[in-house]
Amino acid sequence: MTTKLVVYSAKSYDKLYLKNGNDVEIEYIQLPLSLKTASLAEGATAVCIFVNDTANADVLERLHKQGVKAVLLRCAGFNNVDLKVAEQLGLFVANVPSYSPEAVAEFAVALLQCLNRQTHRAYNRVREGNFSLDGLLGHTLNGKTVGVIGTGRIGVCFARIMGAGFGCRVLGFDPYENDGFRKYGEYTDLDTVLREADVVSLHCPLMNSTRHVVNAETLARMKPGALLVNTSRGGLIDTGALLGALKSRRLGGVALDVYEGEGGLFYTDHSGDIIDDDLLMRLTTFPNVLISGHQGFFTEEALQEIAACTLRNLRDYVQGQDCRNELAHYKNPAVPHRT
């Protein structure tokens, strides 16, 4: 029997790796999942969604009425899914908790070094024939203190690169400590991380407890001139407060691969549009701000693993097998989701 899977927010690269099989028939929908587009999953057993798709209570109820029985995330984060409602409806929900954490960690380092050494500005200068070094002064990272907020798989990979690779002192903060992190850094409290770190990198999931963990208060406690990197979720940072810290010159620079208002913007071409997000547009005017379009995961190896794991999750559900990636943490809320 063939299982129908509807993939929302499907891009050309998704089709390269998420392919039809003998037991799976895939329909690709370029539009994101929303209440308006949920009807496109009529007759499907499962839907597959990404970071900016909406799976709130209304959407899940609509999918359930149409016969959809499973929601598969092709990403680690699940803040866009109402898991309580999914459980009430009996919907199976699973994610891809680890799809080459090195890919995101390496990209965080790439953003950090580009921001620190101002490679993006140097590149543009040279293309215009300007070889001046004025204004491009950076810092040697060796010996600096790096703070890691969130020490799951990606956070540990980032700590390893910065500690063992660059020779940095690494401090970590996470309510759920990870023995793997201790090989490369030491745990401390959030206040110490903010006060002592020359670089702060965010690697935690977006939950009620972590939303706007970077806000006016925490930014004021950061070391003057520190660099901030976010390759996790945009909602971890209060953008208005971030702008204030940049304008006051409290921060030395910011590198963002994610943005709290990215839904409806990221992953599509808006080069011919007027973008009416004033906060985002203001951020782009700062010379010490680097923004990319949520591409930290975007490697061949990661896409291969995402596709393979998504299809394994689907087959586990269809065959009635235990699925290690099922998001049933409400049955055991003491166990956190690690990224």
C-alpha positions as CSV (number, residue, x, y, z in Angstrom):
1,M,0.0,0.0,0.0
2,T,1.3,3.4,-1.0
3,T,1.4,6.2,1.6
4,K,0.8,9.8,0.4
5,L,3.0,12.5,1.8
6,V,2.4,16.2,1.1
7,V,5.6,18.3,1.5
8,Y,4.9,22.0,2.2
9,S,7.4,24.8,1.5
10,A,9.0,22.5,-1.0
11,K,12.0,23.9,-2.9
12,S,14.0,22.5,-5.8
13,Y,16.6,21.1,-3.4
14,D,14.0,19.3,-1.3
15,K,12.9,17.4,-4.4
16,L,16.5,16.2,-5.0
17,Y,16.6,14.4,-1.7
18,L,12.9,13.7,-0.7
19,K,11.9,11.3,-3.5
20,N,9.1,9.0,-4.2
21,G,9.6,5.4,-3.3
22,N,7.8,2.1,-3.8
23,D,5.8,2.7,-0.6
24,V,5.7,6.5,-0.6
25,E,4.0,8.9,-3.0
26,I,5.1,12.5,-2.5
27,E,3.3,15.7,-3.6
28,Y,5.3,18.9,-3.4
29,I,3.6,22.1,-2.5
30,Q,5.7,25.3,-2.8
31,L,3.4,27.3,-0.5
32,P,3.9,27.1,3.3
33,L,1.4,25.3,5.5
34,S,-1.3,27.6,6.8
35,L,-5.0,27.5,7.4
36,K,-5.5,28.6,3.8
37,T,-3.3,25.8,2.3
38,A,-4.2,22.9,4.7
39,S,-6.8,21.8,2.2
40,L,-4.1,20.9,-0.3
41,A,-3.3,17.9,2.0
42,E,-6.7,16.3,1.5
43,G,-6.3,12.5,1.2
44,A,-2.8,12.5,2.5
45,T,-1.6,10.3,5.4
46,A,1.1,12.7,6.4
47,V,2.4,16.2,5.8
48,C,6.0,17.3,5.9
49,I,6.7,20.9,7.1
50,F,9.7,23.2,7.7
51,V,10.6,26.0,10.1
52,N,8.3,28.7,8.8
53,D,5.2,26.6,8.3
54,T,2.3,27.0,10.7
55,A,0.9,24.1,12.5
56,N,-1.1,25.8,15.2
57,A,-4.4,24.4,16.7
58,D,-6.6,25.6,13.9
59,V,-4.3,24.1,11.2
60,L,-3.9,20.8,13.0
61,E,-7.7,20.5,13.5
62,R,-8.2,21.1,9.8
63,L,-5.6,18.5,8.8
64,H,-7.1,16.0,11.2
65,K,-10.6,16.5,9.7
66,Q,-9.1,15.8,6.3
67,G,-7.7,12.5,7.4
68,V,-4.1,13.5,8.0
69,K,-2.6,11.3,10.7
70,A,1.1,12.4,10.9
71,V,3.1,15.7,10.9
72,L,6.7,15.3,10.0
73,L,9.2,18.1,10.6
74,R,12.2,18.1,8.4
75,C,14.1,20.2,11.0
76,A,15.0,19.9,14.7
77,G,12.9,22.8,16.1
78,F,9.2,22.3,16.7
79,N,8.1,25.7,18.1
80,N,5.7,26.1,15.1
81,V,3.7,23.0,16.1
82,D,1.1,23.0,18.9
83,L,2.1,19.7,20.4
84,K,-0.6,19.7,23.0
85,V,-3.3,19.9,20.4
86,A,-1.6,17.3,18.3
87,E,-1.6,14.9,21.2
88,Q,-5.3,15.6,21.9
89,L,-6.1,14.9,18.2
90,G,-4.0,11.7,18.2
91,L,-1.6,13.1,15.6
92,F,1.8,11.5,15.3
93,V,4.5,14.2,15.3
94,A,8.2,13.6,14.7
95,N,11.2,15.7,13.9
96,V,14.8,15.3,12.7
97,P,16.7,16.0,15.9
98,S,20.2,15.6,14.5
99,Y,21.0,16.3,10.8
100,S,24.7,17.0,10.8
101,P,25.0,19.4,13.7
102,E,28.5,20.2,12.4
103,A,26.8,21.9,9.4
104,V,25.2,24.6,11.7
105,A,28.2,24.9,14.0
106,E,30.6,25.4,11.1
107,F,28.3,28.0,9.6
108,A,28.1,29.8,13.0
109,V,31.9,29.9,13.0
110,A,31.9,31.2,9.4
111,L,29.5,34.0,10.3
112,L,31.6,34.9,13.4
113,Q,34.9,35.1,11.4
114,C,33.2,37.1,8.6
115,L,31.8,39.5,11.1
116,N,35.0,39.7,13.2
117,R,37.4,40.2,10.3
118,Q,34.8,42.1,8.2
119,T,35.4,39.9,5.2
120,H,32.0,40.9,3.6
121,R,33.1,44.5,3.6
122,A,36.5,43.7,2.3
123,Y,35.0,41.7,-0.6
124,N,32.8,44.5,-1.7
125,R,35.7,47.0,-1.5
126,V,38.0,45.0,-3.6
127,R,35.3,44.6,-6.3
128,E,35.2,48.4,-6.5
129,G,39.0,48.6,-6.7
130,N,39.3,49.8,-3.1
131,F,42.2,48.0,-1.3
132,S,42.2,50.2,1.8
133,L,42.3,48.4,5.2
134,D,40.9,51.3,7.1
135,G,37.9,50.2,9.2
136,L,38.5,46.5,8.7
137,L,40.4,45.9,11.9
138,G,39.4,42.7,13.7
139,H,40.5,40.6,16.7
140,T,42.5,37.4,17.0
141,L,40.1,34.8,18.5
142,N,42.8,32.7,20.1
143,G,42.7,33.3,23.8
144,K,39.4,35.0,23.8
145,T,36.4,33.9,25.8
146,V,33.4,32.4,23.9
147,G,30.0,31.9,25.5
148,V,27.7,29.1,24.3
149,I,24.1,29.4,25.3
150,G,22.5,26.0,24.7
151,T,24.8,23.0,24.8
152,G,23.0,20.4,22.8
153,R,24.5,18.7,19.8
154,I,25.1,21.9,17.8
155,G,26.4,23.8,20.9
156,V,28.9,21.0,21.6
157,C,30.2,21.0,18.0
158,F,30.6,24.8,18.1
159,A,32.4,24.6,21.5
160,R,34.8,21.9,20.1
161,I,35.7,24.1,17.1
162,M,36.2,27.3,19.2
163,G,38.0,25.5,22.1
164,A,40.1,22.8,20.5
165,G,40.4,24.6,17.1
166,F,40.8,28.2,17.9
167,G,42.2,27.9,21.4
168,C,39.4,29.9,23.0
169,R,38.2,29.7,26.6
170,V,34.7,28.3,26.3
171,L,31.9,29.0,28.8
172,G,28.5,27.4,28.6
173,F,25.1,27.9,30.0
174,D,22.3,25.4,29.8
175,P,19.7,24.2,32.4
176,Y,20.4,20.7,31.3
177,E,24.2,20.1,31.4
178,N,25.8,17.9,28.8
179,D,28.9,15.8,29.6
180,G,30.0,16.1,26.0
181,F,30.4,19.9,26.4
182,R,32.7,19.5,29.4
183,K,35.5,18.2,27.1
184,Y,35.8,21.7,25.5
185,G,34.4,24.1,28.1
186,E,33.1,24.8,31.5
187,Y,29.6,25.4,32.7
188,T,28.7,28.6,34.6
189,D,25.6,30.8,35.1
190,L,24.1,33.0,32.4
191,D,25.3,36.2,34.1
192,T,28.9,35.1,34.0
193,V,28.7,34.1,30.3
194,L,27.3,37.5,29.4
195,R,29.8,39.4,31.5
196,E,32.9,37.6,30.5
197,A,32.4,36.4,26.9
198,D,33.9,38.2,23.9
199,V,31.6,36.2,21.7
200,V,28.2,34.9,22.6
201,S,26.7,32.2,20.3
202,L,23.1,31.0,20.7
203,H,22.3,27.3,20.2
204,C,19.1,26.6,22.1
205,P,15.6,25.7,21.0
206,L,12.8,28.3,21.0
207,M,10.4,27.7,23.9
208,N,8.5,29.9,26.3
209,S,11.5,29.9,28.6
210,T,14.0,30.9,25.9
211,R,11.9,33.4,23.9
212,H,13.8,36.8,24.0
213,V,16.5,35.3,26.2
214,V,18.5,38.1,24.6
215,N,16.7,41.3,25.6
216,A,17.4,44.8,26.8
217,E,18.4,43.5,30.3
218,T,20.7,40.7,29.1
219,L,22.2,42.9,26.4
220,A,23.1,45.5,29.1
221,R,24.9,42.8,31.0
222,M,27.1,41.7,28.0
223,K,30.7,42.7,27.8
224,P,31.1,46.0,25.9
225,G,32.1,45.3,22.4
226,A,31.2,41.7,22.4
227,L,30.0,39.9,19.2
228,L,26.6,38.1,19.1
229,V,25.9,35.1,16.8
230,N,22.5,33.5,16.3
231,T,22.1,30.4,14.1
232,S,19.3,28.8,16.1
233,R,15.9,30.6,16.1
234,G,15.1,34.2,15.6
235,G,12.7,34.5,18.5
236,L,15.6,34.1,20.9
237,I,16.4,37.8,20.4
238,D,14.3,40.8,21.0
239,T,15.0,42.7,17.8
240,G,14.0,46.1,19.2
241,A,16.4,45.7,22.1
242,L,19.1,44.5,19.7
243,L,18.7,47.7,17.7
244,G,19.1,49.7,20.8
245,A,22.3,47.9,21.8
246,L,23.7,48.5,18.4
247,K,22.8,52.2,18.3
248,S,24.3,52.7,21.8
249,R,27.5,50.9,20.5
250,R,27.2,48.4,23.4
251,L,27.6,45.5,20.9
252,G,30.7,45.1,18.7
253,G,28.7,43.3,16.1
254,V,25.9,40.9,15.3
255,A,25.7,37.9,12.9
256,L,22.2,36.5,12.3
257,D,21.2,33.5,10.3
258,V,17.7,33.7,11.8
259,Y,15.3,36.5,12.5
260,E,12.1,36.6,14.6
261,G,10.1,38.0,11.7
262,E,11.5,35.8,9.0
263,G,8.3,34.0,8.2
264,G,7.0,35.1,4.8
265,L,10.4,36.5,3.9
266,F,13.1,33.8,4.2
267,Y,13.5,31.1,1.5
268,T,11.9,33.2,-1.2
269,D,13.2,35.9,-3.6
270,H,12.0,39.4,-2.6
271,S,14.6,41.3,-4.5
272,G,11.9,43.0,-6.6
273,D,9.6,43.8,-3.7
274,I,9.4,46.5,-1.1
275,I,10.1,44.9,2.2
276,D,8.0,46.6,4.9
277,D,9.7,45.1,7.9
278,D,11.2,48.2,9.4
279,L,13.3,46.4,12.0
280,L,14.9,44.1,9.5
281,M,15.6,46.9,7.1
282,R,17.1,49.0,9.9
283,L,19.4,46.1,10.8
284,T,20.8,45.9,7.3
285,T,22.0,49.5,7.5
286,F,24.6,48.7,10.3
287,P,28.1,48.0,9.0
288,N,28.6,45.7,12.0
289,V,25.6,43.5,11.3
290,L,25.7,40.4,9.1
291,I,22.5,38.7,8.1
292,S,21.9,35.5,6.1
293,G,18.7,33.7,5.2
294,H,18.6,30.7,7.6
295,Q,21.1,28.6,5.6
296,G,23.1,27.2,8.5
297,F,21.7,23.7,7.8
298,F,22.2,24.0,4.0
299,T,24.8,21.3,3.1
300,E,24.5,18.2,0.9
301,E,25.2,16.0,3.9
302,A,22.5,17.6,6.0
303,L,19.9,17.5,3.3
304,Q,20.6,13.8,2.7
305,E,20.2,13.0,6.4
306,I,17.0,15.2,6.7
307,A,15.4,13.3,3.8
308,A,16.4,9.9,5.1
309,C,15.3,10.6,8.6
310,T,12.0,12.1,7.6
311,L,11.2,9.0,5.5
312,R,12.3,6.7,8.3
313,N,10.0,8.5,10.7
314,L,7.1,8.1,8.2
315,R,7.7,4.4,7.8
316,D,8.0,3.9,11.6
317,Y,4.5,5.4,11.9
318,V,3.0,3.5,9.0
319,Q,4.4,0.2,10.2
320,G,3.4,0.8,13.8
321,Q,7.0,0.7,15.1
322,D,8.5,2.8,17.9
323,C,9.9,6.0,16.5
324,R,12.9,7.4,18.4
325,N,12.1,10.9,17.0
326,E,8.5,11.1,18.0
327,L,7.8,14.3,19.9
328,A,6.1,12.8,22.9
329,H,8.0,14.9,25.5
330,Y,4.7,16.0,27.1
331,K,4.5,12.4,28.4
332,N,7.9,13.0,30.1
333,P,8.4,16.8,30.4
334,A,11.5,16.4,32.5
335,V,13.4,15.4,29.4
336,P,14.3,18.4,27.3
337,H,14.5,18.5,23.5
338,R,18.2,18.7,22.4
339,T,19.4,20.5,19.3
